[in-house]
Every structure is written in structure tokens, then in C-alpha cells.
Amino acid sequence: MRCTRFRFAAFLFICSLVFVVQIFILFPETYPRRMRLTALLSGKWNGKMRISDARGMSVNSPVVTSGQRKKSVKDVCGNMQKSWDSLSKEEKQILGKHILVNDEHKFLYCSVPKVACSNWKRVMMVLDGQAIDSNAIKRVNHHSFTTLADFPPLVVRHKLREYYKFMFVREPFARLLSAFKDKFVLNNTAFHKRYGTQIIRHVRKNAPVNSKGNDVKVAEFLQYVVDSHVEDMNEHWMPFYELCQPCVVSYDFIGSMENLESDSTYVLKQLNVNEQVSFPRQQNYYRAGGKGYVKSKKVSNIPPGLMRNVLKKYALDYKMFSYQMPNK
């Protein structure tokens, strides 16, 4: 009798486990809960999130293809579909500066900071004859590339119509935190001086006049971002839709940081340059979900209202590029 009860209990446990697994597989929209459940089961969840944890928020979510992103962009743009000529002068400047041009292979790449843009620039340096091996390039001069802004309107329209166009995106909040780490956690004195002091003056009451801007807290950075006009943002946290104007530019491919290796390989093959150049090998700190190259800094005590406002600020990016909005 005791043995029979044990077998029955074991059977119920196995059935329950199979049921839970099936729910997670069949209903991917439960992902945010799954992330929390995984942490709970591993004993790591304490109600707080670290920057390195947030970086990989969407790693285990269902893979979204370029075709799905393009459809999502088309659905979102709808009546918002615009042309180059309908953009404001400021919008043209932003877009023109961020679309890099390769005339030999006839392609346009919209460079999005914090989405492996340095490695794509390494690829372009090889294609331009500035280097032989993309993996051997240590430093990238981000101002040395030909951009769409370098051409007159007639030529711009032609290239937008005829060239192969691609861009890469990343989970918006993970990108935002990556920008914070890179610009305010590291010893980035230029950003501390230009933006750190500005953030402190904006957020803190009675901020000291002689602040060096090197002690910005993540909540202060997020509040500054929420209060900023999109067109005035620094490119490292400016939304994708403002940088690359997908309602104007009909991108042939929209890759993602979460699927970087295979998406990059696909693009190189489409451009017919995969025998000429390879996408640089990814270091651990570039891999979505990796531990990062800065010790984990807790993203705790962010007021729920602030988090909601941050996600609202990037809601169009989430919707346009098929990212699931994380729990607020």
C-alpha cells in the first residue's frame, strides 16, 4: 500500500512537471514569468535585478526573424509611412549621419550604438580596403565612414531606392542599461563631463557646481532619459525609430543582437562578401545575456512609476521591432 501511494505521488509530480513545461513551450508570452521562475528555482531571485541580468532579458524568448520584424514595422508604420522629403531637417540629419554607405557593394547600414555597430564598422573597414582582418582591428574611428548625409538629395533618394539596406536592433531596456554601463560606470571622463554633470544638475536638488559627473546613479540616468526630448537624446540611448526611420527606409533585413551571429552571417552572404570578410568574433561582453565586462551593479530601488515611464518612452521600439515589454 505504501509503495502504491509513493508511485501514485511520483506519477502526479511527473504529470504536473510535464504540464508546466508544455505551458511554457506553447505559450511563449509567459516569458517574463519564466525568467523570474528560473531565477527562483536556481535560488538567485531576490526581488532585485542586476544590469547584467537585464542585459539578457530576451535571450530565452522565442527567436524573432527579420521577416517578422519587417511585418511588425509595416503594421506599426501604417499611415505613418513617410518619405525622405517629408522628414524634418533635424530628422534628415540624424538619419543621414547614421546610415553608412558602401558604393562598391551597394548597401546601406544604419548604425545603432550599443548594437554591435563597432563590429559592423570593422567589417566595412575591410570592405573599404583599410584592413585585411576584421578581428585584428583594435580601434575604430567612428567618424571616418561615408554616410548618407554626404550626398545631395537626388543621390540620397536613389541610394535609398536601389541599395540593399539593413539594420540591427536589441532589447530596448537592455540596450539602455548597456549605455549606462559603458558611459557612466566605466571611467568615461568625456561622458561624465558632458552628460554626467548635466544629469546631476537636472535630477538633484542643490547639486554642487563643481560636480565631476562621475557618480550618476542608474535611476538618475533613467529619469534624465524620460525627461529628454527624443530628438535631443544622445545616439547611445536614442530610440531605434528615430535613429533609423524605418517608416521612411524600407529595410531589406532587420537583424538583432540576440541572434547576432546567424543574422550577421546571413547579411554578409546577401551582400556577396562572405568570402571576403567575416563578422568579428564576439567577446563575452558582447554576447546578449553575458555577464558583461563590468562587475554587476544592482538595478534596484527603481521606483515602479519611473520604470513605467522608461518603458513608455521606448514603447514604439518594443512594438515596432517585436520585442515583448518586460514586467513593470
Summary of the structure (lengths in Angstrom):
residues: 328
radius of gyration: 22.4
end to end distance: 49.6
largest distance: 86.9
contacts: 922
relative contact order: 0.17
helix: 55%
strand: 7%
